[in-house]
Amino acid sequence: MSDLYRAISDPIRRKILNMVAHQELAQLEIVKAFHISQPAIKKHLTILMDEELLLVRKEGKYRYYRLNTPTFQRGYEELQEELGSILENKLSRLKQYLEGDA
């Protein structure tokens, strides 16, 4: 399972995910959308691929990237569950504190 926290912790990676969620893009198209070097973008793409959030298709010397939707959806659902559990725990402790049970 991918580590969605690692993948979305960086704004560049979030933007890349947003871009490839809408259409398959060549690496060159992704690079052109940023004001950083191609090697820096490649590092971000590698992290996203390591987390299995991107699928890559090679055509000749070009690489095309798209969102791995099932993996992203599972990670998103797990993230929602984790955050919901944390929030529920915090609200429960706040309620106990306010009611003087703590």
Long-range contacts (C-beta under 8 A, 24 or more apart in sequence): 1-74, 1-75, 1-78, 2-51, 2-52, 2-53, 2-71, 2-72, 2-75, 3-51, 4-51, 4-53, 4-72, 4-75, 4-76, 4-78, 4-79, 5-79, 6-47, 6-51, 7-47, 7-48, 7-51, 7-53, 7-75, 10-44, 10-47, 12-36, 12-41, 12-44, 13-44, 13-47, 13-48, 16-41, 16-44, 16-45, 16-48, 16-65, 17-48, 17-53, 17-67, 17-72, 20-54, 20-65, 20-66, 20-67, 21-67, 21-69, 21-72, 23-66, 24-57, 24-64, 24-65, 24-66, 25-64, 25-65, 25-66, 26-62, 26-63, 26-64, 26-65, 27-62, 27-63, 27-64, 27-65, 28-62, 30-65
